[in-house]
Amino acid sequence: MRPFLCPILCGTLAAGLALAAPALAQDAPRQITVMGSSQADAVPDRATITAGVETQAPTAAGALAANSETMAAVFVALEAAAVEKRDMQTSQLNLSPVYEPFREGAEAPPQVVAYQASNMVTVRVRDLANLGKLIDALAGAGANRLYGIGFDVSEPRPSLDAARREAVADARAKAELYAEAAGVTLGPVVTIRENVGLGAPEPLRAKAAMAEAVPVAAGTVTLTADVEVVFGIE
């Protein structure tokens, strides 16, 4: 009798699954998922400068000593420009050998001819009116490397919230269009997700950078909000 049990059981299971499949399909949620995005421009009210000192000397100790002396003068200039200590941070310190130029066909490896020391400091500027003067002060104190200026907003929430509202409105407009085209009725919002890391919010970007060392134009920064909204459909 055992050989007949498997065909009977298998047939029963198959029939049961076949009957359950339509029920499962009917229970699946009817939804539409759309992306909404918006941008808001804001006037920056602070900046970040990265500057430094690079020196060379025949010895490592000499290069580091010369660099330290000049860098100390840079910090004095920053304090004289009313930059608080909390807004100054050493961001990089390097000491490396400098080799003689490569000569094709030379039998011996390149020799060390000097040592180079570099020290970088990142400065947050809370008063943009003094930005140009601060750059002049850095150069006057001996800073011979300027690695760039970044602008941002100390209170981005109001502008970013406005972009978020517009992003949700953009998502709803798209969902209504798709629902109309598909001949269905748009239902309530099921979920809303802000896609942080996919551009919401994006890093603040300066639309206008400095023309030369000075003067400096802050321009505006752009804040972006992207949302994923799931609507029910009827």
C-alpha positions in Angstrom: 0.0 0.0 0.0 2.9 2.5 0.7 3.7 3.1 -3.1 0.3 4.8 -3.4 0.7 7.2 -0.6 3.1 9.6 -2.3 1.0 10.2 -5.5 -2.0 10.8 -3.4 -0.3 13.3 -1.0 1.5 15.1 -3.8 -1.7 15.5 -5.7 -3.4 16.9 -2.7 -0.6 19.4 -1.9 -0.5 20.6 -5.5 -4.3 21.1 -5.6 -4.1 23.0 -2.3 -1.3 25.3 -3.6 -3.2 25.9 -6.8 -6.3 27.0 -4.9 -4.2 29.2 -2.5 -2.4 31.0 -5.3 -5.3 33.3 -6.3 -6.0 34.1 -2.7 -2.4 35.1 -2.1 -2.5 37.3 -5.2 -5.7 39.0 -4.1 -4.1 39.7 -0.7 -1.1 41.5 -2.2 -1.2 45.3 -1.4 -2.0 47.7 -4.3 0.6 50.4 -4.1 2.5 52.9 -6.2 6.0 54.0 -5.2 7.4 57.4 -6.5 10.5 59.6 -5.8 10.2 63.3 -5.1 13.0 65.8 -5.0 13.5 69.5 -4.5 16.3 72.0 -4.0 16.6 75.2 -1.9 19.2 77.9 -2.1 20.6 79.5 1.0 23.1 82.3 1.6 26.1 80.9 3.5 27.1 82.6 6.7 30.3 80.8 7.5 33.3 79.3 5.6 36.1 76.8 6.1 39.7 77.5 5.0 42.4 74.9 4.7 45.9 76.5 4.6 49.4 75.4 5.4 53.1 75.8 5.4 55.6 73.8 3.4 59.3 74.0 4.0 62.5 72.3 2.8 65.9 71.9 4.5 69.0 69.7 4.1 68.0 67.7 7.2 64.7 66.4 8.5 65.2 68.3 11.8 65.9 71.5 9.9 62.8 71.2 7.7 60.6 70.5 10.7 62.1 73.3 12.8 61.6 75.9 10.0 58.1 74.6 9.4 57.2 74.8 13.1 58.5 78.4 13.4 56.4 79.6 10.5 53.4 77.7 11.6 53.6 79.3 15.0 53.5 82.7 13.3 50.4 81.5 11.4 48.6 80.6 14.6 49.5 84.0 16.1 48.0 85.7 13.0 44.8 83.7 13.4 44.5 84.6 17.0 45.1 88.3 16.1 42.3 88.0 13.5 39.9 87.0 16.4 39.7 83.3 15.3 38.9 81.2 18.4 41.0 78.2 19.3 38.0 75.9 18.8 37.9 77.0 15.2 41.5 76.0 14.4 42.5 72.4 13.9 45.7 70.8 12.5 44.5 68.6 9.7 47.7 67.2 8.3 51.4 67.0 9.3 54.0 65.4 7.0 57.7 65.0 6.9 59.2 63.3 3.8 62.5 63.0 1.9 63.1 64.8 -1.4 65.0 62.8 -4.0 67.2 64.0 -6.7 65.7 64.1 -10.2 65.5 60.7 -11.9 68.3 60.1 -14.4 67.7 57.5 -17.1 70.5 55.0 -17.2 71.9 55.9 -13.7 73.2 52.8 -11.9 72.7 54.1 -8.4 69.2 54.8 -7.0 68.2 58.5 -6.6 69.7 60.1 -3.5 68.0 62.1 -0.9 68.8 65.8 -1.4 66.6 67.4 1.2 63.6 66.9 3.5 60.2 68.5 3.2 57.8 69.3 6.0 54.2 70.4 5.6 51.6 71.4 8.1 48.0 72.1 7.3 45.4 73.8 9.5 41.7 74.0 8.9 40.0 77.2 10.1 36.3 77.8 10.5 35.4 81.4 9.7 32.2 82.6 11.4 32.2 86.1 10.0 32.4 86.1 6.2 33.1 89.9 6.2 36.6 89.1 7.5 37.3 86.3 5.1 39.4 88.2 2.7 41.4 89.9 5.5 42.0 86.5 7.1 43.4 85.1 3.9 45.8 88.1 3.7 46.8 87.5 7.3 47.6 83.8 6.6 49.8 84.7 3.6 51.5 87.5 5.5 52.4 85.1 8.4 54.1 82.7 6.0 51.4 80.3 4.9 52.4 79.3 1.4 49.7 76.7 0.7 46.0 77.4 0.3 44.0 74.2 -0.3 40.6 75.7 -0.8 37.5 77.4 0.7 34.2 75.8 1.5 31.0 77.6 2.4 28.1 76.4 4.4 25.1 77.4 6.5 25.1 77.4 10.3 21.3 76.8 10.4 20.3 74.9 7.3 17.1 73.5 8.8 14.6 76.1 7.6 15.8 75.9 4.0 16.1 72.1 4.1 12.6 71.8 5.6 11.2 73.9 2.7 12.9 71.6 0.3 11.5 68.5 2.1 7.9 69.9 1.8 8.4 70.5 -1.9 9.9 67.1 -2.4 6.8 65.4 -0.9 4.5 67.6 -3.1 6.6 66.6 -6.1 6.1 62.9 -5.2 2.4 63.4 -4.8 2.1 65.1 -8.2 3.9 62.2 -9.9 1.8 59.7 -8.1 -1.4 61.4 -9.2 -0.2 61.5 -12.8 0.7 57.8 -12.8 -2.6 56.9 -11.1 -4.6 58.8 -13.7 -2.6 57.2 -16.6 -3.2 53.8 -15.1 -6.9 54.3 -14.5 -6.8 53.8 -10.7 -7.6 56.0 -7.8 -4.8 57.3 -5.6 -5.1 56.3 -2.0 -3.5 57.5 1.2 0.3 57.6 1.9 1.6 54.3 3.2 5.2 55.2 3.9 7.6 58.1 3.4 11.4 57.6 3.5 14.1 60.2 3.1 17.0 58.8 1.1 19.9 60.0 3.1 23.1 59.2 1.2 21.4 59.4 -2.2 21.3 63.1 -2.2 19.0 64.1 0.7 20.5 66.2 1.9 23.5 66.6 -0.3 26.7 68.1 0.9 26.5 71.9 0.7 28.0 73.1 -2.5 29.2 76.6 -3.2 27.8 78.0 -6.4 30.3 80.8 -6.5 33.9 80.4 -5.4 36.7 82.9 -4.9 37.9 84.7 -8.0 41.5 85.0 -6.8 43.1 84.8 -3.4 41.0 87.8 -2.4 38.3 89.1 -2.9 36.1 86.1 -2.1 32.5 85.6 -3.3 30.4 83.4 -1.1 27.5 83.0 -3.6 24.8 80.6 -2.4 24.7 77.0 -1.3 22.2 74.4 -2.5 20.4 72.0 -0.2 18.7 69.0 -1.7 15.9 66.8 -0.4 14.9 63.4 -1.9 12.1 61.3 -0.6 10.5 58.0 -1.5 6.7 57.9 -1.0 4.5 54.8 -1.2 0.8 55.5 -1.9 -2.0 53.0 -1.8 -4.1 52.7 -4.9 -7.8 51.7 -5.2 
